[in-house]
Amino acid sequence: MSITIYGRHTSYNVQKVLWLLDDLELGYKHIELGSKPGDTETIEFGKMNPMRKVPVLVDNDKAIWESSTILRYLVSAYGSGAWVTKDAYQRSLYERWMDWAQTIFEPTFVGVFWGYYRTPKEQRDKRAIQSSIDGCIKCLSRLDEQLNDKQYLVGEKLSLADITTGVFLYRLLEIDLNIKLPDQVAGWYRRLQASQGYQRWVMSDFSILYGRLEY
């Protein structure tokens, strides 16, 4: 097994993969890429990912791109125990939250993080930012309902649902907008912080991105 992950560590999509790699206790090489203009536009990188975006995971001679696809691949190829289920319905329990995180939660998070944190102060659209904050609060409320009788989103063990959704919490709390976590979500957040991968990659310094619209 020879695994290489390409991507800048400040990308939350890259962080998802690094988090899982650590929690699966897999050995890997991490190559920082995507923080400089044009560094993913090379012919060599295009052969790995025609979209020329990070993350990209290379397992021996196989290249996999799109963060959620990479996560599913890693669990399928190297997961064990609670990470793995052969039952289609049981898989759907976490995969639906993966889809929800990408299509519902992520756009509202991006509206906050890009609209407020990454946009220079004089260019911010306060009305759009508030709309995104409201959207995030609604998403947190949905998560709170789901977590009412569970330790994690689909049960008592960490799953891909938690990785794709929980990756946003640290930044929402750290960008000084006084966004509060509902009680159940706050407890879930504390449990996520017990993960080695979460501590190492998600709870990392992202101040280099402040007021920076370009990658």
ROLOMI-476102 format. One line per field, with one value per residue (C-alpha): z, x, y; residue number from 0. Coordinates in steps of 0.05 Angstrom, whole numbers. Layout:
residues N
Z	Z  ...
X	X  ...
Y	Y  ...
i	NUM  ...
This chain:
residues 215
Z	0  -20  -8  -27  -14  -54  -27  17  90  97  50  89  33  41  117  111  77  124  184  159  140  211  243  200  222  151  130  76  44  43  -13  -4  -68  -87  -49  -106  -172  -227  -185  -201  -275  -296  -346  -293  -243  -298  -311  -239  -238  -301  -258  -232  -161  -94  -59  -100  -69  -104  -79  -113  -187  -177  -173  -138  -136  -104  -28  -14  -65  -34  35  9  -26  36  79  26  14  84  135  188  246  251  189  144  128  71  82  30  77  133  85  64  136  132  57  61  111  66  10  57  81  10  -18  41  97  56  14  77  110  48  49  119  113  45  52  120  135  66  37  53  102  53  3  49  34  103  81  44  104  152  105  106  182  187  140  183  246  212  193  264  288  241  267  339  324  294  353  405  422  390  405  331  271  255  320  373  328  283  210  144  161  219  178  121  167  228  189  187  261  282  232  247  320  308  261  315  293  360  327  383  379  404  464  427  373  426  457  389  376  440  419  351  384  416  346  331  259  279  327  278  214  226  289  253  240  180  192  127  91  125  75  19  -40  -81  -61
X	0  26  -22  -9  -58  -51  -82  -72  -84  -127  -179  -237  -246  -174  -182  -239  -192  -134  -180  -204  -134  -111  -172  -162  -89  -65  5  6  46  15  36  14  -18  -71  -49  -11  -41  -34  -3  -60  -61  -2  -7  16  -38  -91  -77  -96  -157  -184  -221  -153  -178  -157  -161  -134  -115  -68  -67  -9  -26  -99  -121  -187  -217  -277  -273  -335  -315  -246  -277  -322  -262  -219  -273  -288  -214  -185  -241  -260  -307  -360  -333  -357  -427  -449  -522  -546  -597  -547  -500  -556  -562  -494  -493  -556  -521  -461  -506  -541  -475  -453  -518  -549  -500  -438  -469  -492  -424  -389  -434  -410  -337  -324  -373  -347  -279  -247  -276  -240  -282  -298  -326  -372  -445  -476  -545  -519  -475  -534  -576  -520  -514  -589  -581  -525  -567  -623  -575  -549  -620  -631  -567  -591  -655  -616  -569  -624  -616  -548  -474  -460  -503  -523  -510  -457  -396  -363  -382  -372  -434  -396  -334  -370  -414  -371  -314  -350  -361  -292  -290  -361  -341  -273  -291  -319  -392  -419  -453  -477  -483  -547  -539  -537  -491  -445  -439  -425  -372  -336  -337  -309  -251  -231  -212  -137  -152  -200  -151  -93  -126  -193  -173  -114  -95  -131  -114  -74  -142  -168  -188  -161  -207  -157  -133
Y	0  69  127  199  255  320  384  445  431  494  464  434  382  361  361  310  261  273  265  198  174  188  155  93  94  90  110  163  219  288  336  408  432  482  544  577  601  550  495  447  466  424  367  318  338  339  266  251  297  329  380  403  411  382  335  278  212  165  93  58  74  91  164  182  252  287  286  245  193  189  178  122  91  91  60  8  -9  -3  6  -45  -51  3  38  -18  -44  -88  -72  -22  10  18  53  99  123  158  171  214  259  262  287  336  364  377  405  441  454  469  525  562  551  578  639  653  634  665  722  744  714  710  773  839  880  935  885  846  840  843  822  761  742  746  703  651  655  642  583  554  562  524  469  466  458  399  367  379  341  283  279  279  205  191  202  211  227  155  120  108  107  158  151  188  228  260  274  308  349  360  390  457  467  490  547  569  577  609  666  711  715  689  630  584  509  477  431  365  392  421  352  321  374  355  282  299  335  270  245  249  268  323  354  351  374  407  446  478  550  579  652  654  655  718  771  728  716  678  608
i	0  1  2  3  4  5  6  7  8  9  10  11  12  13  14  15  16  17  18  19  20  21  22  23  24  25  26  27  28  29  30  31  32  33  34  35  36  37  38  39  40  41  42  43  44  45  46  47  48  49  50  51  52  53  54  55  56  57  58  59  60  61  62  63  64  65  66  67  68  69  70  71  72  73  74  75  76  77  78  79  80  81  82  83  84  85  86  87  88  89  90  91  92  93  94  95  96  97  98  99  100  101  102  103  104  105  106  107  108  109  110  111  112  113  114  115  116  117  118  119  120  121  122  123  124  125  126  127  128  129  130  131  132  133  134  135  136  137  138  139  140  141  142  143  144  145  146  147  148  149  150  151  152  153  154  155  156  157  158  159  160  161  162  163  164  165  166  167  168  169  170  171  172  173  174  175  176  177  178  179  180  181  182  183  184  185  186  187  188  189  190  191  192  193  194  195  196  197  198  199  200  201  202  203  204  205  206  207  208  209  210  211  212  213  214
